[in-house]
Amino acid sequence: MRGSGMASTAGDEITVRLDAEKRAALDALATATDRDRSSLINDALDAYLAANREQLARIQEGLRQAEAGKFATDDEVAAAYARWR
């Protein structure tokens, strides 16, 4: 198994503690995909950071609009809520 934890690319090293179930799942995925732990963790972290950057950008835009007095009408809120039900 290549899941020795050695990074395939240069970068800063950090230590992360995993419970036994996560470690076993990570090792199984590394074996199944012939990738090392580091690359799998980096891919997961990239996806997590991208999702959170997007969420934060939307929140900040909403706050900017609210501070500018741009609020949805009651009808617009009801219509949006109805789409998600």
N, C-alpha and C positions, 0 to 999 in steps of 0.2 A: 504494500500500500504506500502511495506517495503521501499520505496524510500525516507526515512527520511533524507538520507545523512549520516547516521551513518555507519561507516566502520564495516564490519564483522570480520576484522582482525586488529590487532594492527599495528600502523604505525604513521609516522609524519603527522600532519594535515597542510593543506594549504588551502587558500581561492582562489576560481576561480570565476570570474564574467561571467555569461552567459546572452545572450539576451533572451527575453521571448520565442522565437520560439525554441531555443535549450533546454531551461529548460522544456518546454512542451513536446518536443520530448523525452528527457531523462526520464521524469516522465512516459510517455506513455510506453516506452520500459521497464522501471523498473516494471511497473504494469503488462505488458503482459508476462514478463519473471519471475516474482516473485523474482526479485533481487533488491538489493538496488543501489542507485545512485553511491555510492563509488565503488562498484565492477564493475559496467559498465564503469565508468571513468577509473579505473585502467586497465581493459582489453583493452580499446581503447588506453590508453597511452602506454601500453606494445607493442601493434601492431605498433604504430607510432614510438616508439623508436627503435624497431627492424628493421623496414623499413629504417629508417634514418641511423642506424649503418651500415647496408648493403650497402646503397648508398655511405656513406662516405668511407667505406673500398674499394669499387670499384674505387672511385675517387682517393684515395691515391695510390692504386695499379697502376692506369693509370699514375699518376704523377711519380711514381717510375720508371715505364717502360720508360716514356718519358725522364726522367733525365738520364737513362742508354742508351739513343739513340735508343730505340726499337720503331720504328714507322711502321705503316701499309703502304704497298705500295699503289699506286694509284689503282691498280687492286683489291686489298683486300678491299679498301674503297668502290669502285664501286660495288663490289659483295655484301658487307654487306648492302649498301644502297638499292640495288635491292631487297633484301629479305624483307625489311620493307615497300616497296611501294605497 
